[in-house]
């Protein structure tokens, strides 16, 4: 599989692992992916993550998934917004509010990778990486 969209790959791996009720999932690391995962942790969508090196020396991110008492994944949905073929940018005024504010948008801005809510309060626009709810 050619990696035309590593972020879509990250989201798919997390989505699939959550569906299968896995405790954790490993993802090839990159700075952007680490930042997306950091926001997921800050917002309570995952339990934790670790940056590690495989035996071959390649960096990986171990993502520890989070479930409710009833065993349901905390991540109910996760969707790629901006894609390599179709970049999606937003001014801070027009930041999406997934599920009427119940979900989050993860945005790459000049102030780093942050939630759409934070982008609004800091008055910065950026590329909408994904939405999570």
C-alpha positions, 0 to 999 in steps of 0.5 A: 500500500503506497502511503499517500495519506499517512494521517488517513492511515493513522485514523483508520488504524485507530478506528479499526483497533477501537472496533476490535476492542484492542488495548493498543495500536502501533502506528509508524511515527511522524511529528504530525501524527504524534501531534494529532495523537497528543490532541486526542489524549488531551481531549480524553479520546485515548488513554495514552500514547508512547513514542518508541523505536522498533527493533529496526530503529523505526519510530512508532507511536503506541496508542492506548485506546480508551473505553467506557465502563460498558466497554464501548470505545470513547471514540465513536467516530473519526473522519479525515477532512483535509486530504492530499488531493483536497486540502481543507482550510478554515478561518477561525470564524468558520471552524467546524464544530462536529456534532454541535460541539460534542466532537472536536476538529483537529487543526494544523495552525501556525500555533501548532496542532490544536483543536478547532475550539482552541483555534477559535479562541486563539483566533488562528485558522488552519488546515482541518486535519480530522474530526473526532466525536 
